[in-house]
Amino acid sequence: MEDKQESHPRKGWAEQFKKMHEADDDKLLIPDFFEDEEFLTDPEAWTWPGISDEIKDDLKTKTQNDF
């Protein structure tokens, strides 16, 4: 009969992340790309340089239906 050990690949991670935070070593390595992510959910906040109103409306309609 085999003795099967459970695998816990992330065992101890919570404690290590807590230590990183306490040591102020949990900063982002890559900065957030967007400072204001409102554009993801509000098509009215988008800017459309050089695009006709017809195309804008079509894109807004398609995007709103995706949410």
Order of alpha helices (4+ residues) and beta strands (2+ residues): alpha-alpha
